[in-house]
């Protein structure tokens, strides 16, 4: 289920907000996702980790130093402890000195649970999709995918036609998801060209490929090989006009970006440039 629309002979890719509108707003916060939706993002991307008491939260790093300015691991803390932390101030540490800065809404800067993000997608007033990346390695191993499958089932989103897909750099993790929720689309993330040589013989025929933009930009022969597989390709992280052009050249179906508003504007401009 892609939100992209046809434009001339080129398929317009779906624009996916990477950790929300994370160029402008602290990643993985409710504020970042609200801003992405306000900018028109057609899908949202998040990373999930499991807390010590079994909750899936939207956090990229295993530790909390970068995004919550505190020492500790997500996997060793309970949700109530994480909920006391500020996940937004690191993005603009000088805000307290800016007399013109808007007051922060604390709810928009707390730790975000996957359940809350699922509710946002379910309740939004237009169709929005969600790309969920499970982070590995983790001390909880397959329990992450089990909890994710349970969360999706609670929304009726564990089968074909649901507005979600699951991504991972871990082939084993995606195998687990295929067993737990057979109808959910899977995205095999790829960050090294050599990894594809090992993955190509074993990935499912219907799996989506998720290379980093550098693989398409810097290794055009490899990019052509991926495009020639006939699989859908979703690319991360596309933040410049030049990189968007690379994606369009190879028929990419989804671009994952920190700057959804800007990428949507560039795509709108290209649509207007298409001959009638």
C-alpha positions in Angstrom: 0.0 0.0 0.0 1.9 3.0 -1.2 0.7 6.6 -1.1 2.6 7.7 -4.2 0.7 8.6 -7.3 1.5 8.3 -10.9 2.9 11.3 -12.7 3.6 11.1 -16.4 5.8 8.1 -17.0 7.4 8.3 -13.6 5.8 6.9 -10.5 5.9 9.4 -7.7 7.4 7.9 -4.6 5.8 7.8 -1.2 7.3 10.4 1.2 8.1 8.8 4.6 9.0 11.0 7.6 12.1 9.5 9.1 11.6 9.5 12.9 9.0 12.3 12.2 10.0 15.7 10.8 13.3 15.1 12.5 15.3 17.8 10.7 13.2 20.4 12.5 12.0 18.7 15.6 13.5 16.2 18.1 13.3 12.7 16.5 10.7 10.2 17.6 8.7 12.6 19.7 5.0 13.1 19.2 5.9 16.7 18.2 8.1 15.4 15.4 5.3 13.2 14.0 2.6 15.9 14.4 4.8 18.3 12.4 5.4 15.6 9.7 1.7 15.1 9.3 1.1 18.8 9.2 3.7 19.0 6.4 1.8 16.3 4.4 3.9 13.2 5.0 2.3 10.1 3.5 3.9 7.7 5.9 5.8 7.8 9.2 8.9 5.8 10.1 10.0 4.8 13.6 12.4 2.6 15.4 11.2 0.5 18.3 12.9 -0.9 21.4 11.6 -2.9 24.3 11.6 -1.5 27.8 12.3 -3.7 30.9 8.6 -4.0 31.6 7.7 -5.0 28.1 6.6 -1.8 26.3 7.7 -0.9 22.8 9.0 2.7 22.6 10.1 4.8 19.7 13.8 5.3 20.4 16.7 4.8 17.9 19.8 4.5 20.2 20.2 1.7 22.8 21.3 4.3 25.3 19.7 7.6 26.3 22.7 9.9 26.3 22.1 11.6 22.9 18.4 12.1 23.0 17.5 12.3 26.7 20.8 13.6 28.1 21.0 10.9 30.7 23.0 7.7 31.2 21.1 4.4 31.0 19.8 1.8 28.5 16.3 1.7 27.2 16.2 -2.1 27.8 17.0 -1.8 31.5 14.4 0.9 32.3 10.7 0.8 32.8 8.3 2.9 30.9 7.4 5.0 33.9 11.1 5.9 34.3 11.5 6.9 30.7 8.3 8.9 30.9 10.1 11.2 33.4 12.8 12.2 30.8 12.9 15.0 28.4 13.4 13.7 24.8 13.1 17.1 23.1 15.4 19.7 24.6 18.6 18.3 23.1 17.4 19.5 19.7 17.4 23.1 20.8 19.4 23.4 24.0 19.4 27.2 23.9 15.6 27.6 23.8 15.5 28.8 27.4 17.6 31.8 26.3 15.3 32.7 23.4 12.6 35.1 24.4 10.7 34.5 21.2 10.8 30.7 21.4 7.4 29.1 22.0 6.8 27.3 25.3 7.4 23.5 24.9 4.4 21.2 25.3 5.8 18.5 27.6 3.4 15.9 26.1 5.1 16.5 22.7 8.6 15.9 24.1 8.2 12.8 26.2 9.1 9.3 25.3 6.7 8.0 22.7 5.2 4.5 22.9 4.5 2.6 19.7 0.9 2.2 20.8 0.5 6.0 20.9 1.9 6.3 17.5 -0.4 3.6 16.2 -3.3 5.5 17.6 -2.2 8.7 15.9 -2.1 6.9 12.5 -5.4 5.2 13.1 -7.2 8.4 14.2 -5.7 10.7 11.6 -8.1 12.3 9.1 -6.4 11.0 6.0 -4.7 7.8 5.1 -1.2 7.5 6.6 1.1 4.5 6.7 3.7 3.4 9.2 7.1 1.8 8.6 8.4 0.2 11.8 12.0 -0.8 12.2 12.9 -3.3 14.9 16.4 -2.6 16.4 18.9 -5.4 16.8 20.9 -6.8 18.5 19.0 -6.5 21.8 18.9 -8.5 25.0 15.3 -9.3 24.3 15.9 -10.9 20.9 12.7 -12.3 19.4 10.5 -10.9 22.1 10.6 -7.5 20.2 8.9 -9.0 17.2 6.4 -10.9 19.3 5.4 -7.7 21.1 5.2 -5.9 17.8 3.0 -8.6 16.3 0.7 -8.3 19.4 0.5 -4.5 19.1 -0.4 -4.7 15.4 -3.0 -7.4 16.0 -4.7 -5.2 18.6 -5.3 -2.7 15.8 -6.3 -5.4 13.3 -3.1 -4.5 11.4 -1.4 -7.9 11.4 -2.6 -9.0 7.9 -2.6 -8.0 4.3 -3.9 -4.5 3.5 -2.9 -3.0 6.8 -1.2 0.4 6.7 2.0 -0.9 8.2 5.3 -2.5 7.2 8.2 -3.8 9.2 11.8 -3.1 8.5 15.1 -4.4 9.9 18.8 -4.9 9.1 18.3 -8.3 10.8 17.2 -11.1 8.4 16.4 -13.2 11.4 14.1 -10.6 12.8 12.2 -10.3 9.5 11.8 -14.1 9.4 10.2 -13.9 12.8 7.8 -11.3 11.7 6.8 -13.4 8.7 5.9 -16.2 11.0 4.1 -14.0 13.5 2.2 -11.8 11.1 2.4 -13.4 7.6 0.5 -10.7 5.8 2.6 -7.7 6.9 5.0 -6.4 4.3 8.7 -6.7 5.1 11.6 -4.4 4.2 15.1 -5.8 4.2 17.4 -2.9 5.1 20.8 -2.9 3.4 23.7 -0.7 4.4 26.6 -2.4 2.7 26.9 -3.7 -0.9 28.5 -6.9 0.2 25.6 -7.8 2.5 23.3 -8.0 -0.5 25.4 -10.8 -2.0 24.6 -13.0 1.1 21.0 -11.9 1.4 19.9 -12.1 -2.3 19.5 -15.9 -2.3 17.4 -16.1 0.9 15.2 -13.0 1.1 11.5 -13.7 0.4 10.3 -13.1 -3.1 7.9 -10.4 -1.9 10.2 -8.6 0.4 11.0 -4.9 -0.2 14.6 -3.8 -0.4 15.7 -0.8 1.7 19.2 0.4 0.7 20.8 3.6 2.1 20.9 6.5 -0.4 24.7 6.2 -0.5 24.5 2.8 -2.1 22.4 4.3 -5.0 24.4 7.5 -5.2 27.9 6.1 -5.0 27.6 2.7 -6.7 25.4 3.2 -9.7 26.1 -0.3 -11.1 24.9 -1.8 -7.8 21.9 0.5 -7.9 21.0 -0.8 -11.4 21.3 -4.3 -10.1 18.8 -3.6 -7.3 16.4 -1.9 -9.7 16.7 -4.9 -12.1 15.4 -7.3 -9.4 11.9 -5.9 -10.0 11.4 -5.5 -6.2 10.0 -2.4 -4.6 12.8 -0.2 -3.3 12.5 2.1 -0.2 15.5 4.3 0.3 16.9 6.1 3.5 17.7 8.9 4.2 16.9 11.2 1.4 17.4 14.9 2.4 18.6 16.7 -0.7 17.3 17.5 -4.1 20.2 15.6 -5.7 19.5 12.5 -3.7 15.8 12.7 -4.6 16.8 12.8 -8.3 18.9 9.6 -7.8 15.8 7.9 -6.3 13.6 9.0 -9.2 16.2 7.7 -11.7 15.9 4.2 -10.3 12.2 4.1 -9.8 12.2 4.1 -6.0 8.8 3.5 -4.5 9.4 5.3 -1.2 11.8 7.9 0.1 12.5 8.1 3.8 13.5 11.6 4.8 14.1 13.9 7.8 12.6 16.7 5.7 9.2 15.5 4.4 7.9 19.0 3.7 10.8 19.9 1.5 10.8 16.6 -0.4 7.0 16.9 -1.0 7.6 20.4 -2.3 10.3 19.2 -4.7 8.0 16.4 -6.0 5.1 18.8 -6.5 7.4 21.0 -8.6 8.3 18.0 -10.7 4.7 17.1 -11.2 4.0 20.6 -12.5 6.9 20.3 -14.9 5.5 17.1 -16.4 4.0 17.7 -19.9 0.2 17.5 -19.9 
